[in-house]
Amino acid sequence: MNAKLHLIKFLIILFLIITANPTFSKKIDINEKNKNDLEKLLAKKKLTAEDMKTLDYPFSINRKIKVWCRETIKNCPSDMEKAISIFKGILSEDNLNIIYNKNPEQRVSANKTSTDVFKEIDDQGYKFAKCDEYAYIYITLMRHIGIKSNFVVVFVDNAGKKVLHGCASIYIGGKCILVDLAYKAFNITHKSYIELNDIQSLATHHYDEAGILLANKKYDEAELNLNLALKIDDSFGYIAGKALSLLGLINYCKYKNLEQAEVFYKKAIKRSPDDIMVFSNWALILNMEKRYSEAYLLLKNCVKLDPSNSQLYFLMGSNKQKLKDIKEAKKLYLSFVELKPNTPEAYYNLGKILEKQKDIKEAERYYRLALVYKPDFKKAIKRLNKLKANK
């Protein structure tokens, strides 16, 4: 009987120890929990089993990441010290050595997840990263140590410059802190941004992949990623309009189907009426179709949304020049050079307009200005030589 009582006593004590001490139970990493929760949410959407296999979760974690994290923060008692230590470790040449790729448009590969980033470091000892990839790895590490962290899309940076840029947010002591590894700044004060939930981050990730694939003319893969982004979250206006717009571009470039392309552009504008990209992409196609008047009206809408965007004035000037509206074209090119005075093509176009208006002296001045910024500009040299020969 005593033996039985001792056994019962032992079992009760063991139960109390196990329930009181969380180290006896398996701790689920917040990244893995978020991924599981995300998959449950996505299962309720229109994603097929094949779609689910294609999903590329950006905040993925593995043992290698966990080990690196543990070593990096082992002497950091507070959350703030841990967050700063991980920030420095990612950027340090003596540690992860992740280097910011300042020319992401030259990249031929799509965005990497956290585990992909660590694999590339293993393979080559360093990693060239886009801003999104920096954010992914930092968010993953923050969540692993129990700090709330989300992906952030920046529209106006800390210097007031208009950008389309990714960084991370973290929450310590109830305060939101922006961490931007591409800018090498902890607690940066970007002026305009939105913080995404994981559904929105996943949709954005696949949209960004589509953009890179499209730039490399991989239309099938790009189309797949765009449709996936829309299935993940078609209510997220920031991505929905852009994705529909790029589907329009694919229909035009790959399938030569202008009618279907315009269906996508109309849907895109309805979904994102304040998105310049949607209007300008459609205008680009209309220009290729020599529908200059319609393209001009779309670009005019863009100017209402962003009056300081110099490129819009150049494109509108080009449209008016093709429509033989020389007076308006000249006005638009002058607006462009006022905003961006170091662009030789604009001075060259102004020279051609003034030449047609028989203002030879001014035409020569603008051709020379074009050569100031581009000394080997053959077209400007040819026009100047022709004017000199006719004197």
C-alpha positions, 0 to 999 in steps of 0.5 A, a space after each residue: 500500500 505504501 508503495 502505491 501511495 508513493 507512486 501516486 505522490 510521485 506522479 502528482 508531483 511530476 504532473 505539477 512540475 510539467 505543467 508549471 515548467 514550460 521547458 518540459 513541453 515543446 515550444 512552437 516557434 511563432 513563425 511555424 504557428 503563423 504559417 499554420 494559421 495562414 494555411 488554415 485561412 488560405 484553405 477557406 479561400 479559392 486556393 486549390 491543392 496545387 496552389 497551396 504547393 506553390 505558396 512561397 512563405 517568406 518568413 520560413 525558419 529552420 534549425 540553421 536560423 535558430 542556432 544563429 539567432 541563439 548565438 547572436 543574442 546569448 549576451 543580450 538580456 533585454 528585447 531591445 538589445 536582442 533586436 539591435 544585436 540581430 540587426 548588427 549581425 545581419 549587416 556585419 561583414 564578420 557575421 552574416 555579411 548580407 549586402 544590399 543590392 542597389 540595382 534590384 532591377 538587374 536581378 534575374 531571380 525572384 525574392 528569396 525567403 528567410 531559409 533561401 537567404 541562409 542557404 545562399 550564405 552557406 553556398 557562397 559566404 555572402 548574400 546580395 539582398 533586396 530590401 524585401 529579403 532583408 525584411 523577411 530575415 529580420 522579421 523571422 528572427 524577431 518572431 523567433 525570439 517572441 518579438 512582434 514583427 511585420 512587413 512594411 511597405 514604404 512610399 515616402 522615406 525618411 528623407 521625403 523621397 518617393 520610393 516603393 520599398 520594404 522594411 520591418 516593424 517591431 514592437 517593444 514595450 508597446 512602441 512600434 519601431 521601424 527597422 530598415 536594413 537596406 538603409 542600415 537604420 534602426 528606428 528609422 522615421 519613414 514618412 509614409 508607409 503601411 504595415 501588412 498582415 501575413 496574408 497581405 505580405 504573402 500576396 505582396 511576395 508573389 506579386 513581387 516575384 511576378 514582376 521580376 519574372 515578367 521583366 525576364 519575359 517569363 510570362 507563364 510563371 509571372 501569370 501564375 504568381 499574379 493569379 496566386 497573389 489575387 487568390 491569396 487576397 483580392 481585397 488588398 487594393 495595393 496589390 490587387 490593382 497592380 496585379 490586374 494591371 500586369 495581367 493586362 500587360 501579359 495578355 498584350 505582350 504574350 497573347 497579343 490580345 489587346 481587348 482582354 488586356 483592356 478588360 484587365 486594365 479597367 478592372 485594375 482602375 476600378 480596384 485601385 483608382 489612385 494607383 499611377 502604375 495602373 494608368 501608366 501601364 495602360 498608357 504604355 500599351 495605347 502608345 504602342 498601338 498609336 492611340 496617343 490621345 487616349 494614352 494622353 488622357 490616362 497620363 493626365 490622370 496620373 499627373 492629378 495623382 502625382 503632379 511632381 512626377 517628372 516622367 509623366 510630363 515627358 511622356 505627355 510631351 511625347 504624346 502631344 508631339 506625335 499628335 502634332 500639338 507642338 505648342 502643348 508638347 513644348 510646354 510639357 517638355 519645359 515642365 519636365 526639364 524644370 523638374 529634371 534638368 539633367 535629361 538630354 532626351 528632353 532638350 533634344 525633343 525641345 530642339 526639334 520642336 523649336 526647329 519646326 517653329 523656325 526658332 533656329 537660335 533656340 533650337 541650337 541652344 537646346 541641342 547644345 544643352 542635350 550635349 552638355 548632359 550627353 556629349 556623345 548624343 549622335 542625334 543632337 550632334 547630327 541636328 546641330 551640324 545640319 543647322 550649321 550647314 544650312 546657315 
